[in-house]
Amino acid sequence: MNKLIKEQISQLKPSATLAINEESNRLKKNGKKIYKFGFGQSPFPIPESVVSALKKNANKHIYLQMQGLEELRSAIADYLNKTNDNNFNKEDIVIGPGTKELMFLTQIAFDGEVLLPAPSWVSYLPQALIAKNKVHWIKTTSDSNWFPTADQLENKIKNIKNKNLLLFINSPNNPSGTVCKNLQEIAEIAKKHKLIILSDEIYSQLTFDDQYKSISNYYPEGTIISTGLSKWCGAGGWRLGFFAIPDQIKELKNSLKILCSESFTSVSAPVQYAAVEAYKGDHSAYLSAVKKILSLVGSYAYENLKSNVINVAKPEGGFYLFPEFTNAKFSSSSEMCKDILKKTGVALLPGTDFGLDSRKMLARLSYTDFDGSNFLKKTLSSKNLDKADLEKYAPNIVEGVSKLKEWSNSL
Ligand SMILES: Cc1ncc(COP(=O)(O)O)c(C=O)c1O
């Protein structure tokens, strides 16, 4: 039979995530307790007013505008201008079925090369490969909070001939859980070299210290903001995300709109109507409770893991930690994760999935294996949370972290 699959697609490998999930399921079937620290999913229910808005709009059935519902785009532009100090209007917003799809279509449209900090979220690289965009990795370390420094960025750009460059910045970061502190210097280099920045702000509302800063404030003309309902609102399965694209790069926006209309047509109408409530309503009590819980659970995991053999950065937003097991000796981080899963039942994702050298003994830990509904109810009805709450509402975190620590001590 002739070759059916395009070269760049047949090169894609099933990710280690899949392998870990399959192995977790196999072990679970055999009766082993599994700590699901591999999943990157919000454990919290969607705010009630947003769910009510969805119910109320279940009868909305026509295809909406390919760029997205006008009322929603206005609500989003107002929201960004108010909370993020931006200057967008509804024409700058494009709604998609999750930001992942919008990123994918951007890579398809973009005629240039891609700059990815390592570590980076798992999907940026395969999307670039599918779109046949050359990728340049910028290695970062925990010394710069897992974000590129201005020098690292500039040194990388110096050696690239193509002047059309798309830089991904994701703060708060998946996998490291850290917040970028040097946005301004990155923005200055970006401005100097006319880079386009794709600022993946999907975890921005889950920044623990309330002082979220977007790189779009330092480089508004070249920054695309990418975010949506999946993380802060617990609505990953609703599939709603958006891009805010400045007028200066409307060429990209116009192509993206065409690609949207030629692929998914428009996002589900009831979900778009419900999202108006997500961006217009006041969800401050919900968000502050969600952040309180995530910060408590994240700090617990961090405090109990960090040691002279585990390097880990303090969690600053989102729901991940990125520990390095400095005394682990395996041929790759995937092998290490297999060993951890087999011996402790703790499922983690290896650092290689995020673009790091496989010999670095790093893994991503997602601290979301708890019942978000009950924990949220408790938090909304009481002022302070303590260790007893954590043990009651997040027992898998307490147990899993302790097993992981024991494992590292036994090496
Ligand atoms: C860093 C990062 N960006 C983007 C996404 C995709 O989000 P969406 O649900 O909007 O497609 C995720 C989801 O896991 C993520 O972790």
The ligand as a Tripos MOL2 file, in Angstrom:
@<TRIPOS>MOLECULE
LIG
   16    16     1     0     0
SMALL
NO_CHARGES

@<TRIPOS>ATOM
      1 C1         -0.2490   26.1290   29.1150 C.3       1 LIG1
      2 C2         -1.5210   25.7410   28.4790 C.ar      1 LIG1
      3 N1         -1.9310   26.4060   27.4000 N.ar      1 LIG1
      4 C3         -3.0690   26.0860   26.7690 C.ar      1 LIG1
      5 C4         -3.8640   25.0500   27.2180 C.ar      1 LIG1
      6 C5         -5.0970   24.6950   26.4150 C.3       1 LIG1
      7 O1         -6.2200   25.2460   26.9140 O.3       1 LIG1
      8 P1         -7.6060   25.2210   26.1510 P.3       1 LIG1
      9 O2         -8.4890   24.3830   26.9830 O.co2     1 LIG1
     10 O3         -7.9960   26.6780   26.0940 O.co2     1 LIG1
     11 O4         -7.4120   24.6530   24.7880 O.co2     1 LIG1
     12 C6         -3.4780   24.3220   28.3440 C.ar      1 LIG1
     13 C7         -4.2980   23.1880   28.8100 C.2       1 LIG1
     14 O5         -3.8760   22.2550   29.4110 O.2       1 LIG1
     15 C8         -2.2870   24.6880   28.9980 C.ar      1 LIG1
     16 O6         -1.8690   24.0370   30.0930 O.3       1 LIG1
@<TRIPOS>BOND
     1     1     2 1
     2     2     3 ar
     3     2    15 ar
     4     3     4 ar
     5     4     5 ar
     6     5     6 1
     7     5    12 ar
     8     6     7 1
     9     7     8 1
    10     8     9 2
    11     8    10 1
    12     8    11 1
    13    12    13 1
    14    12    15 ar
    15    13    14 2
    16    15    16 1
@<TRIPOS>SUBSTRUCTURE
     1 LIG1         1 GROUP 0 **** ****
